[in-house]
Amino acid sequence: MLPGSGRAPAPIHFRSRDTTMTDYEQRVIDVLTSTHPGWRYEQLDLPGLPRWWATRYCPLRPDQRRAGARDVLGRTSLHGLAGALARHDEILHNLRY
């Protein structure tokens, strides 16, 4: 459950076009959704942009942003996105969030 939301939002995954997600990609999305539930996950197939995105449901405080936390993370692979989310958790943990 997200702070102040009253209830947990349903996990959401968006794709920019009708593409088939591999079983591996679906398993990784499922793991990310359960380990990092405060994020919405998107797959965008647009030239020149990262393919996988995570967007926070709740905005960050200014002190969290100054420490390096972000509301949106984008990476070219799910593996890279998982690593970015883990580093993001470390930033918030160090702030005692």
C-alpha positions in Angstrom: 0.0 0.0 0.0 1.3 3.4 -0.9 1.5 6.1 1.9 -1.7 8.1 2.0 -3.3 6.3 -0.8 -5.8 4.3 1.2 -5.3 1.2 -1.0 -2.6 -0.3 -3.2 -3.0 0.4 -7.0 -3.2 -2.6 -9.3 0.2 -3.3 -11.1 0.2 -1.7 -14.5 2.4 -2.4 -17.5 2.0 -0.4 -20.7 3.4 -1.0 -24.2 3.6 1.6 -26.9 2.5 -0.8 -29.6 1.2 -4.4 -29.9 4.3 -6.4 -29.3 4.7 -9.8 -27.7 6.5 -9.9 -24.4 8.7 -12.9 -23.9 8.1 -15.2 -20.9 11.4 -13.9 -19.4 10.3 -10.3 -19.7 6.9 -11.0 -18.1 8.6 -12.8 -15.2 11.0 -9.9 -14.7 8.0 -7.4 -14.7 6.2 -9.6 -12.2 9.3 -9.6 -9.9 9.7 -5.8 -10.3 6.1 -5.3 -9.5 6.3 -7.3 -6.3 9.7 -5.9 -5.1 9.1 -2.3 -6.2 5.3 -1.9 -6.0 5.4 1.9 -6.0 6.1 2.1 -9.7 4.3 1.8 -13.0 6.2 -0.1 -15.7 6.1 0.8 -19.4 7.7 -0.7 -22.5 8.2 1.9 -25.2 9.6 1.1 -28.6 10.6 4.5 -29.8 13.9 5.3 -31.7 16.5 7.0 -29.5 14.8 6.4 -26.2 15.2 3.7 -23.5 12.9 0.8 -24.0 11.9 0.2 -20.4 10.5 2.8 -18.0 9.5 2.9 -14.4 7.4 5.9 -13.1 6.7 6.5 -9.4 3.0 6.6 -8.3 3.8 9.1 -5.6 6.0 12.1 -6.2 9.3 12.5 -4.3 10.0 15.3 -1.8 12.6 17.9 -2.7 15.2 16.5 -0.3 14.9 13.1 -2.0 15.4 14.6 -5.4 18.5 16.5 -4.2 19.9 13.2 -3.0 19.6 11.8 -6.5 16.2 10.0 -6.4 14.0 10.3 -9.5 10.3 10.1 -10.3 11.0 8.3 -13.6 13.7 5.8 -14.6 14.4 4.6 -18.1 16.8 1.9 -19.3 17.5 0.0 -22.5 17.0 -3.4 -20.7 14.9 -4.8 -17.9 18.1 -5.9 -16.2 19.3 -2.3 -16.3 16.0 -1.1 -15.0 16.1 -3.6 -12.1 19.6 -2.3 -11.2 18.5 1.3 -11.4 15.5 0.6 -9.1 17.9 -1.1 -6.6 20.2 1.9 -6.6 17.2 4.2 -6.2 16.1 2.2 -3.1 19.6 2.7 -1.7 19.3 6.4 -2.1 15.9 6.5 -0.2 17.2 4.1 2.4 20.2 6.3 3.1 17.7 9.2 3.7 15.7 6.9 6.1 12.7 7.2 3.8 
